[in-house]
Each structure stands twice: as structure tokens, then as C-alpha cells.
Amino acid sequence: MTSKRINTWSVLLLSAGVVLAGYLLSTPLFPIKRETKTNLGYPRDSLLNFTELTSEYGYLAEEHKVVTEDGYILTMFRIAKSRNCEGKIRSPPVFLMHGLLQSSDSFIDSGPNAGLAYLISDACYDLWLGNNRGNYYSRHHVTLDPDSDPRYWDFYINEIGSYDIPAMIDYVLEYTESPKLNYVGFSQGTGTFFVMCSERPEYCDKVQLVVGLAPAARQINTKSVLFRGITQTLEKLESALTIYGVQEVLSKGAFCQEFVAFFCHFTDFTRKLCAKTMDIFDYVESYHGAINNKTTKVLFGHFPAGTSVHNMARYGQSMKSNNFEKFNYGRDKNLQVYGSEEPPKYNLSAVTVPFVCIYGKNDGLVDTEDVKWLVSQLPNVIESVEVEDPLWNHMDVTYSEYTGQLIFPKISEYLSKYST
């Protein structure tokens, strides 16, 4: 009898924990209004969306809607007019893609002197920024309601690479009447490009250059204890979370994101604590300080941007495999889904487009050993560059105040070589 009571309490506690996790991490239930945040002293930039924030600094941005083959409605932004470009717009267009739990905002949060979107636009490129399914800009579908239909959230990088990236490439090429584009991807934004080339290799022919910033493929050497713990815990709990209807995670407007946004601007002490936490998340052994005070307060107004539990669980798996492969459902379901006991590997040899890799020595999420392994698998690597700063880490790519000095010159060099 005692054993049955213990089991009952265990089930109840687990259920309560799952429900609480859903409240803290998933659907935006009680987002704080902008007016309230303004009165509480939130930084203005943290409250603005992409078009508003770029306009604030003298750039003109357009919003475009893209519908994928499987019905997801994505938002792209185009910087149609730069503040500092005085020459003609160069061709082909440039497609800039964000990383996991981010949005297009991540490329402007550090301001016009450091944000990659501003830097590329100022170099007179026709710049387009994507947003993959599930983040707050692309949380829509032709028929599925993300708040009530669990089928909406049944995706991971495979669907992003097979549907989202191709749809956005097609849209940009059709809109601009350009035969090809140049692609710059950060972390997951590069990994999903690899997925696209593997699953739909004809799309590699529509791209003439790829610049991969801390490209995420295999991640078995990831040093970040926090990231590994979060993703592998979600992998273990995915089935239980699904039963309780929790399939969205770390969304903008959820309690977790709202709390962090408030906490990180509250005092100078809490701001420094948030910066230190980011370093811990990235496994930085000593305080780097490349992300300035203003950016730290602004970025948490837009980050995390949300994704599916299924996608996060797949990252948990990627840290246990020596391969870059599809979701591992277990032997029996793998046989049903793939016709094989093991998940298929993505075909990295299909990435025939010229590839430039830029990575940091101190990156705790995409480790240098995994980058070197990736580079050895790709058939057309024209250069692999380690950032000169020995403390350069993963989050520095989008948020460092030194982006213009440490990584943009190399990006600009190759965009220029592959542009007219």
C-alpha cells in the first residue's frame, strides 16, 4: 500500500512539474504590455520590433510574408534603404539567417555600429533576414493554430531546412528577379542550410556563396553544461510534455522570457549577473565583456524567441552522436519512419556551394573540434577562419560590440568577391 501511495505522489509531482514547466517556458499567456514596460523603465530598443528598431536608426525595412509548402507562414524583413550606403545596391541579394531561439532581431540588437544586419546593409547589399517557423515573427500557419493544435509544433531542423529555407530563398529570388543569392547563416541558420542541401540539393544551385558563422551540425563536443542539460532534459521529457500539451518552449512573452527581460534591466547588478549567466551558458571560463551594457538589456527583450520542444530535443541528441543525422526515435519507430534501425545521416557532401567558415576558439556551444570535423566533411570549403580574439564565443557573433572589427571584414571580403 505504501509503495502505491509513493508511486501516486510521484506521478502527481511529475504532472505538476510538467504543467509548471509549460507555464514558465511555453505559450505566451500573460505578456506585459509595452506601455507598462515603458513605465517600468525598460530600454526603448528592447520594446521595438524589427521595422521600428531599424527605423529608429535611419534604416528603412520592409516586412514580407512567405508561405511554405506545408503551410507555415513566415516573416522576412528586407532592409530596403541603408543609412550609410552611398553607392548603388550590389547584387545578388544577401540572405541572413538567425540561430536557435533567435529571430531576425538578433542581428540588430547590438546597434548600428555592431549589428550584422546594419553592417551588411551599410556595405550596399540588398539584405533579407529570415525567421524560421515557431519564433514570434513566424508563429502562424494556413490551417493550424499554434495555441491549440499540437501538429503545428511537430518540427525540428529537418522541416526548417526542407521547407522554410527553400521557401524564403524562392521568395527572395522571385521578388528581386535574381538568379542566385549569397547566404550568411549563424549556428542553426547554417545547419538548416546543410539540411536543405541534403534533402533538396537542387537548392544549392540557387546559392553562390555560404558564409557559416559558428555553424551547428554535429555537437558531440559541446562544453556548455547548461545548454546540454536543458536540451537533454527536454529530450527525456518530450513524451510527458506532449501528453500535457506542452510543445512550445522558451517563447517570447512566456513567464520565463518576461522575467529575464525585467530582471536584466532592473539594476546594474542584475545586468552584470545576466551577462555572467550568458557566459556560463556559453561555457566561457573568464568574463569576456564583449557584449556591452546596452546590448545586454536590449537583447533580452527579443530573446529567447521560441521554438518547439521537438527541436530542442533534437539538439539534445546531437550531443550524443558522432554524426549529423535526423531525429532518433528509437529502433522501432526509426524502422517505421526511415525504414532503418538508425536515423539517416544528412549528406554533407551535397553542400557543393562555396563555403566560408568563421568560428571562435572559446565557443562552448559549437566546439572547435566539431567545426573541424564539419569542415572535413564539406566538399567546397574555400576558407576556415578562427577569430583572432581567443575569448570569442558563440553569442558574440550576434551581440558583441566588436563584430565590425573581428568578423565582418572577412564576411565583407567574400561577399564582395561573389557580388557585382
C-alpha positions as CSV (number, residue, x, y, z in Angstrom):
1,M,0.0,0.0,0.0
2,T,2.8,2.4,0.9
3,S,4.5,1.7,-2.4
4,K,1.3,2.5,-4.3
5,R,1.0,5.8,-2.4
6,I,4.6,6.7,-3.2
7,N,4.0,6.0,-6.9
8,T,0.8,8.1,-6.9
9,W,2.6,11.0,-5.3
10,S,5.5,10.6,-7.8
11,V,3.0,10.8,-10.7
12,L,1.3,13.8,-9.2
13,L,4.5,15.6,-8.6
14,L,5.7,14.9,-12.1
15,S,2.5,16.1,-13.5
16,A,2.7,19.3,-11.5
17,G,6.2,19.8,-12.6
18,V,5.3,19.4,-16.3
19,V,2.4,21.8,-16.0
20,L,4.6,24.4,-14.2
21,A,7.3,24.0,-16.9
22,G,4.7,24.6,-19.6
23,Y,3.6,27.8,-17.8
24,L,7.2,29.1,-17.4
25,L,8.6,28.1,-20.8
26,S,5.9,27.8,-23.4
27,T,2.9,29.7,-24.7
28,P,2.8,33.5,-24.1
29,L,-0.1,33.6,-21.6
30,F,0.4,36.9,-19.9
31,P,2.7,39.2,-21.9
32,I,3.3,42.6,-20.3
33,K,2.0,45.5,-22.4
34,R,4.5,47.8,-24.0
35,E,3.1,50.8,-22.1
36,T,3.7,49.1,-18.8
37,K,7.2,48.2,-19.7
38,T,7.9,51.8,-20.8
39,N,6.7,53.0,-17.4
40,L,8.9,50.4,-15.7
41,G,12.0,51.8,-17.4
42,Y,12.6,49.1,-20.0
43,P,15.1,50.2,-22.7
44,R,13.1,51.6,-25.6
45,D,15.1,49.5,-28.1
46,S,14.0,46.3,-26.3
47,L,10.4,47.1,-26.9
48,L,10.6,47.7,-30.7
49,N,10.1,45.2,-33.5
50,F,12.4,44.9,-36.4
51,T,10.9,47.6,-38.6
52,E,10.5,50.0,-35.7
53,L,14.0,49.5,-34.4
54,T,15.7,49.8,-37.8
55,S,13.7,53.0,-38.5
56,E,14.9,54.4,-35.2
57,Y,18.4,54.4,-36.5
58,G,17.7,55.7,-40.0
59,Y,17.1,52.5,-41.9
60,L,14.0,51.6,-44.0
61,A,12.8,48.0,-43.6
62,E,10.0,46.1,-45.3
63,E,8.0,43.2,-43.9
64,H,7.3,40.2,-46.3
65,K,5.2,37.1,-45.7
66,V,6.3,33.8,-47.1
67,V,4.2,30.6,-47.1
68,T,6.0,27.2,-47.1
69,E,4.8,24.1,-49.0
70,D,3.5,22.7,-45.7
71,G,1.5,25.8,-44.8
72,Y,3.7,27.7,-42.3
73,I,3.5,31.5,-42.6
74,L,7.0,33.0,-42.2
75,T,8.0,36.7,-41.8
76,M,11.0,38.0,-43.7
77,F,12.5,41.5,-43.4
78,R,14.3,43.4,-46.1
79,I,16.4,46.5,-45.4
80,A,15.4,48.5,-48.4
81,K,17.4,51.6,-47.6
82,S,20.6,51.8,-45.6
83,R,21.7,54.8,-43.5
84,N,25.2,54.8,-44.8
85,C,25.2,53.3,-48.3
86,E,26.1,56.0,-50.8
87,G,26.7,53.8,-53.8
88,K,24.5,51.5,-55.9
89,I,23.0,48.4,-54.4
90,R,25.2,45.4,-55.1
91,S,23.9,42.1,-56.4
92,P,23.0,39.4,-55.8
93,P,20.8,39.8,-52.6
94,V,22.1,38.6,-49.3
95,F,20.0,36.3,-47.1
96,L,20.9,36.4,-43.4
97,M,19.6,33.7,-41.1
98,H,19.5,33.6,-37.3
99,G,20.3,30.8,-34.8
100,L,18.4,28.6,-32.4
101,L,15.9,30.5,-30.2
102,Q,16.6,33.7,-32.0
103,S,14.9,35.9,-34.6
104,S,16.0,38.5,-37.1
105,D,16.2,40.9,-34.2
106,S,19.4,39.3,-33.0
107,F,21.3,40.9,-35.9
108,I,20.2,44.5,-34.9
109,D,20.2,44.2,-31.1
110,S,23.8,45.4,-30.7
111,G,23.1,48.6,-32.6
112,P,24.1,50.2,-35.9
113,N,27.9,50.1,-35.2
114,A,27.9,46.3,-34.5
115,G,24.8,44.6,-35.6
116,L,25.5,42.4,-38.7
117,A,22.3,43.5,-40.4
118,Y,23.3,47.1,-40.2
119,L,26.9,46.4,-41.3
120,I,25.9,44.3,-44.3
121,S,23.3,46.9,-45.4
122,D,25.7,49.7,-45.0
123,A,28.0,47.9,-47.4
124,C,25.3,48.4,-50.0
125,Y,23.8,44.9,-50.2
126,D,20.2,44.1,-50.7
127,L,19.7,42.4,-47.4
128,W,17.0,39.9,-46.4
129,L,16.6,38.4,-43.0
130,G,14.6,35.2,-42.3
131,N,12.6,33.9,-39.4
132,N,12.0,30.2,-39.1
133,R,8.8,28.6,-38.0
134,G,7.9,28.8,-34.3
135,N,9.6,32.1,-33.4
136,Y,7.4,35.1,-32.6
137,Y,7.6,36.5,-36.1
138,S,6.7,33.2,-37.8
139,R,4.2,31.7,-35.4
140,H,1.4,31.3,-37.9
141,H,0.0,28.7,-40.3
142,V,-2.6,28.5,-43.1
143,T,-4.7,26.0,-41.1
144,L,-3.0,25.0,-37.8
145,D,-3.5,27.1,-34.7
146,P,-0.2,27.1,-32.7
147,D,-2.1,27.7,-29.5
148,S,-4.4,24.7,-29.8
149,D,-3.1,22.3,-32.5
150,P,-0.1,20.2,-31.4
151,R,0.6,19.3,-35.1
152,Y,2.0,22.8,-35.5
153,W,4.9,22.1,-33.2
154,D,5.9,18.7,-34.7
155,F,9.0,20.0,-36.3
156,Y,12.8,20.3,-35.8
157,I,15.7,21.4,-38.0
158,N,14.7,18.9,-40.7
159,E,11.5,20.8,-41.5
160,I,13.2,24.2,-41.2
161,G,15.8,23.0,-43.7
162,S,13.4,21.2,-46.0
163,Y,10.7,23.8,-46.2
164,D,11.5,27.2,-44.5
165,I,14.9,27.9,-46.1
166,P,13.8,26.9,-49.6
167,A,10.6,28.9,-49.4
168,M,12.5,32.0,-48.3
169,I,15.2,31.5,-51.0
170,D,12.5,31.2,-53.7
171,Y,10.7,34.3,-52.4
172,V,13.8,36.5,-52.4
173,L,14.9,35.3,-55.9
174,E,11.4,35.8,-57.4
175,Y,11.0,39.2,-55.7
176,T,14.4,40.5,-56.8
177,E,14.4,38.7,-60.1
178,S,17.9,37.5,-59.3
179,P,19.1,34.0,-60.4
180,K,21.1,33.4,-57.2
181,L,21.8,34.8,-53.7
182,N,24.5,34.8,-51.1
183,Y,23.7,33.2,-47.8
184,V,25.1,34.1,-44.3
185,G,23.9,31.8,-41.6
186,F,24.6,31.7,-37.8
187,S,24.7,28.4,-35.9
188,Q,21.3,26.7,-36.6
189,G,20.9,29.1,-39.6
190,T,23.9,27.3,-41.2
191,G,22.9,23.8,-40.0
192,T,19.5,24.1,-41.6
193,F,21.2,25.1,-44.9
194,F,23.1,21.9,-44.7
195,V,19.8,20.0,-44.2
196,M,18.3,21.8,-47.2
197,C,21.2,20.8,-49.5
198,S,21.0,17.2,-48.3
199,E,17.2,16.9,-48.6
200,R,16.7,19.2,-51.6
201,P,20.1,19.5,-53.3
202,E,18.6,21.5,-56.2
203,Y,18.5,24.5,-53.9
204,C,22.3,24.6,-53.6
205,D,22.3,25.7,-57.2
206,K,20.3,28.8,-56.2
207,V,23.1,30.0,-53.8
208,Q,26.5,31.0,-55.0
209,L,28.2,31.5,-51.6
210,V,27.6,30.4,-48.0
211,V,29.3,32.1,-45.0
212,G,28.8,29.9,-41.9
213,L,29.2,31.7,-38.6
214,A,29.8,29.1,-35.8
215,P,28.0,26.5,-38.0
216,A,26.0,23.9,-36.0
217,A,26.0,20.4,-37.3
218,R,27.4,17.6,-35.1
219,Q,27.7,18.9,-31.5
220,I,29.1,16.0,-29.6
221,N,31.9,18.1,-28.1
222,T,29.7,20.9,-26.8
223,K,31.1,22.1,-23.5
224,S,28.2,24.1,-22.2
225,V,26.8,22.2,-19.3
226,L,23.7,24.4,-19.2
227,F,22.8,24.0,-22.8
228,R,23.5,20.3,-22.7
229,G,21.4,19.9,-19.6
230,I,18.4,21.9,-20.9
231,T,18.3,20.1,-24.3
232,Q,18.8,16.6,-23.0
233,T,16.3,17.1,-20.2
234,L,13.7,18.2,-22.8
235,E,14.7,15.1,-24.9
236,K,13.9,12.9,-21.9
237,L,10.6,14.7,-21.0
238,E,9.3,15.3,-24.6
239,S,6.8,12.5,-24.4
240,A,5.5,13.6,-21.0
241,L,5.3,17.2,-22.1
242,T,3.4,16.3,-25.2
243,I,0.8,14.4,-23.1
244,Y,0.2,17.7,-21.1
245,G,0.1,19.8,-24.3
246,V,3.5,21.5,-23.8
247,Q,5.2,21.5,-27.2
248,E,6.4,25.1,-27.5
249,V,9.4,26.2,-25.4
250,L,11.1,29.5,-24.4
251,S,8.7,31.7,-26.3
252,K,8.6,35.4,-26.3
253,G,6.0,36.6,-23.8
254,A,6.1,33.5,-21.7
255,F,6.8,34.0,-17.9
256,C,10.5,32.9,-18.3
257,Q,11.3,35.4,-21.1
258,E,9.3,38.2,-19.4
259,F,11.1,37.6,-16.1
260,V,14.5,37.6,-17.7
261,A,13.8,40.8,-19.7
262,F,12.7,42.6,-16.5
263,F,15.5,41.2,-14.3
264,C,18.3,42.0,-16.8
265,H,17.4,45.7,-16.9
266,F,16.4,46.2,-13.3
267,T,19.8,47.3,-11.8
268,D,23.4,47.3,-12.8
269,F,24.0,44.3,-10.6
270,T,21.3,42.2,-12.3
271,R,22.5,43.3,-15.7
272,K,26.0,42.1,-14.8
273,L,24.5,38.8,-13.5
274,C,22.7,38.3,-16.8
275,A,25.9,38.9,-18.7
276,K,27.7,36.4,-16.5
277,T,24.9,33.9,-17.0
278,M,25.3,34.2,-20.8
279,D,29.0,33.5,-20.3
280,I,28.1,30.4,-18.3
281,F,25.6,29.3,-21.0
282,D,28.4,29.6,-23.5
283,Y,31.0,28.0,-21.2
284,V,33.3,31.0,-21.1
285,E,35.9,30.3,-18.5
286,S,36.5,34.0,-17.7
287,Y,34.3,37.1,-18.1
288,H,34.6,38.2,-21.7
289,G,32.8,41.6,-21.7
290,A,32.4,41.9,-25.5
291,I,28.6,42.4,-25.1
292,N,28.1,45.9,-23.7
293,N,25.6,47.0,-21.1
294,K,23.0,48.4,-23.5
295,T,23.0,45.3,-25.7
296,T,22.6,43.0,-22.7
297,K,19.5,44.9,-21.7
298,V,18.1,45.2,-25.2
299,L,18.6,41.6,-26.4
300,F,16.5,40.0,-23.7
301,G,13.5,41.9,-24.9
302,H,13.8,39.8,-28.1
303,F,15.4,36.6,-26.8
304,P,14.5,33.8,-26.4
305,A,12.2,33.9,-29.4
306,G,10.7,30.4,-29.1
307,T,10.9,27.1,-30.8
308,S,9.4,23.6,-30.5
309,V,10.3,21.1,-27.7
310,H,10.9,18.6,-30.5
311,N,13.6,20.8,-32.0
312,M,15.3,21.3,-28.6
313,A,15.2,17.5,-28.0
314,R,17.0,17.0,-31.3
315,Y,19.8,19.2,-30.1
316,G,20.0,17.0,-27.0
317,Q,20.5,14.1,-29.3
318,S,23.1,15.9,-31.4
319,M,25.4,16.0,-28.4
320,K,25.4,12.2,-28.2
321,S,26.1,11.3,-31.8
322,N,29.3,11.4,-33.9
323,N,27.1,12.1,-36.9
324,F,25.0,14.9,-38.2
325,E,21.7,13.0,-38.5
326,K,17.9,13.1,-38.4
327,F,15.9,12.6,-35.2
328,N,16.5,9.3,-33.5
329,Y,13.0,8.0,-32.5
330,G,14.4,4.6,-31.2
331,R,14.7,1.3,-33.1
332,D,11.1,0.5,-33.7
333,K,9.9,3.9,-34.8
334,N,13.0,4.5,-36.8
335,L,12.1,1.4,-38.8
336,Q,8.6,2.9,-39.4
337,V,9.7,6.4,-40.3
338,Y,13.0,5.7,-42.1
339,G,13.0,2.0,-42.9
340,S,16.2,1.6,-40.9
341,E,17.1,1.0,-37.3
342,E,19.3,4.0,-37.1
343,P,18.4,7.6,-38.2
344,P,19.8,8.5,-41.6
345,K,22.8,10.8,-41.8
346,Y,22.5,14.2,-43.6
347,N,24.5,14.2,-46.7
348,L,27.1,16.9,-46.2
349,S,28.8,16.1,-49.5
350,A,25.7,17.6,-51.1
351,V,26.8,21.1,-49.9
352,T,28.6,21.8,-53.1
353,V,28.3,25.6,-52.9
354,P,31.5,27.5,-51.9
355,F,31.6,27.7,-48.1
356,V,33.5,30.0,-45.8
357,C,33.6,29.1,-42.1
358,I,34.1,31.6,-39.3
359,Y,34.3,30.3,-35.7
360,G,35.6,31.2,-32.2
361,K,38.1,29.3,-30.1
362,N,36.1,29.9,-26.9
363,D,32.8,28.7,-28.3
364,G,31.1,26.4,-25.8
365,L,28.1,25.5,-27.9
366,V,29.8,24.8,-31.3
367,D,33.1,23.4,-30.3
368,T,36.2,23.9,-32.5
369,E,36.6,20.1,-32.8
370,D,33.1,19.8,-34.2
371,V,33.8,22.7,-36.6
372,K,37.0,20.9,-37.8
373,W,35.0,17.7,-38.3
374,L,32.4,19.6,-40.3
375,V,34.9,21.3,-42.5
376,S,36.5,17.9,-43.3
377,Q,33.1,16.7,-44.5
378,L,32.2,19.5,-46.8
379,P,33.5,19.3,-50.4
380,N,33.9,23.0,-51.3
381,V,35.4,24.9,-48.3
382,I,37.3,27.9,-49.6
383,E,38.5,29.1,-46.2
384,S,38.0,28.3,-42.5
385,V,38.9,31.2,-40.1
386,E,39.3,31.2,-36.4
387,V,38.5,34.6,-34.9
388,E,41.6,36.3,-33.6
389,D,40.2,37.1,-30.2
390,P,40.9,33.9,-28.1
391,L,37.8,34.6,-26.0
392,W,35.4,34.9,-28.9
393,N,32.4,32.7,-28.1
394,H,29.1,31.7,-29.6
395,M,26.8,34.6,-28.5
396,D,29.5,37.1,-29.6
397,V,28.6,36.5,-33.2
398,T,25.3,38.3,-32.9
399,Y,25.8,40.5,-29.8
400,S,29.4,41.6,-29.5
401,E,30.3,45.2,-29.9
402,Y,33.4,44.1,-31.8
403,T,31.6,42.3,-34.6
404,G,32.6,45.0,-37.0
405,Q,36.3,44.6,-36.3
406,L,36.6,40.8,-35.7
407,I,34.2,39.0,-38.1
408,F,32.6,41.5,-40.5
409,P,35.8,42.2,-42.6
410,K,36.0,38.5,-43.5
411,I,32.3,38.4,-44.3
412,S,32.6,41.5,-46.4
413,E,35.7,40.2,-48.2
414,Y,33.8,37.2,-49.5
415,L,30.5,38.9,-50.2
416,S,32.5,41.3,-52.3
417,K,34.2,38.5,-54.2
418,Y,30.9,36.9,-55.0
419,S,29.0,40.1,-55.8
420,T,28.9,42.8,-58.5
